[in-house]
């Protein structure tokens, strides 16, 4: 995140800094930008409105995102964003898993926190995942309590995950009690992802699970990325770190999605 607190940065410098931040992170938050610039949140909000009118960024709930809906930074970069918020979301999502449950967990920065929190709980469970780091973290659970099944398929070094038709076919062989997925964005039309191959795996997991949980931070609200994973009615639960904005909250309620807010 840019640091421009040496003197009050003018509007042009702030605009350049916001665009520079979005060159490495898919979303930026107003609160973090305001702290870095040493200005008010309202000032940054006006900056983002200016950039949105110029067609340079897309405004989201509490921040802004890049306009290229099919591109996002690799996992290593995304893991450095909203770390505290995602850790709380991970713990709250892991708490939904009952002892003995069969879980499907996809690859991503937020779901990585879910895996670590679930391993720390130490309950018996079976987890099917396409995430290489999640598989490692879960297999290291105390006493070997968690059985881990890793999807076959093509490995993506950037995403540290496994994708492709083999992964999807493997998942469709099983029935799960709960699926926990992440997403690049969430709109009133449903969760969406910048990567089609990731969307396909998420869809396969949701199709095979009785309880279907989306775990995302509030920076994803309003973000429309390339491929829609499912409609809101394809979910049973949302776990987030803040309440969705009014329109999205109403749509979630109409779809019967239970919202869990991760405590601070």
Secondary structure, DSSP 8 states (H G I E B T S, - for coil): -----SS---HHHHHHHHHHHHTTSSEEEHHHHHHHHTS-HHHHHHHHHHHHHTTS-EEETTEEE-S-TT----HHHHTTSSHHHHHHHHHHHHTT--TT-EEEE--SHHHHHHHHHHHHHT--EEEEESBHHHHHHHHTSGGG-EEEEE--SEEETTTTEEESHHHHHHHTT--EEEEEE--SEEETTEEEES-HHHHHHHHHHHHTEEEEEEE--GGGBT---SEE---GGG-SEEEESS---HHHHHHHHHHT-EEEE---
